[in-house]
Amino acid sequence: MSEVVTLELRDELYAILKQQAESVGISLAEWIAVGLEQQNSLLIQPKTEAEKEVARQRFRRHAGAIDLGYPTGADNVSIDADLVRAYSGDFN
């Protein structure tokens, strides 16, 4: 069973929540509902396999979403060089 609830939000809060919801590709209502459910884990029902797959697909859409324009690696030399550039202000 579900109920319809009307919320009155400050404009600033509305804008923040709407942006967060859009960034993960869900509606504002769904974003708020999920947030409220997470506040009380007793309300969270186990997900069906279909729901889990939908969540996986939504998560995978974000893979590769950021392109730095150059390949990166996990080696310490490359990471150290990036940190030196960042701290020195040399972003070329």
N, C-alpha and C positions, 0 to 999 in steps of 0.2 A: 504494500500500500504506500502511496506517496501523497503528499499534500503540496498545494501551491502556496508559496509565501511571497509577499511583496516586501522588498527592502527599500529603505530610503538611505542612499549613500551620499556622502559629500562628493562634489565633483572631482576632487583630487584623487580620492580613493577609487571612485568609479573608473577614472582614466587608468590608474595603475593596474587594477584588476583586469580591465578589458585588454590592456597591452599584454599582461602575463598570459591570459587565456589565448589570445591570438598567437603568441609566440610558440605555443605548443599545439595549436590547431584545434582548439575546442571552443565551445560557446562560453560566454561569460557565466551563464547559469550553471553549466556543468563544472566550470572552474570553482565557483563558489561552493557548490554542493560537495565536490571532492574535498575541498579544504575543510569544510565543516565535518565531513565524515572522518577525516584524518584526525581531527581534534578528539574524536571519541572512537577509538579503534573497535569498540564493541559493535558499532553499526556497520562496519565494513563486512560485506558478505563475500564468501569465497567466489572467485571469478570462474566462469565457465571457460572451457578451452577456446571457444570462439572469442570471448572477451579478451582473453590473454593474447590471442593472435592479433586482434585489432590493436591492442596496446603495444605489442612488439612492432607492428608495422608503423604505427605512429612514432615510436621511438627511432626506428631505423631511418625515417625521413630526415632526421637531423644529422645522420652520418655524412661526413664530407660537406657539411653546410658552410664551413669556413675554409676559404682558400687563401693562404698567405702569399701566393704568387711564386713560391719556391718550395722545393721539397724540404721536409724537416725530418729529423731523426731523433732517436733517443740516446745518442751518444753524448757523453759529458762535454767533449770539446765543443760540439755545436751548441749545446745548451749554455756553456760558459761564454761563448762568443756572443750569443744573443743577449745574455745578461749584461755583458760589458757594453754592448751597443745601447741597450735600454738605459742603463745608468749614466752613460756618458752623454746621452741625448743625440747620438749619431744614429739616425734612423734610415740611412741610405743603404 
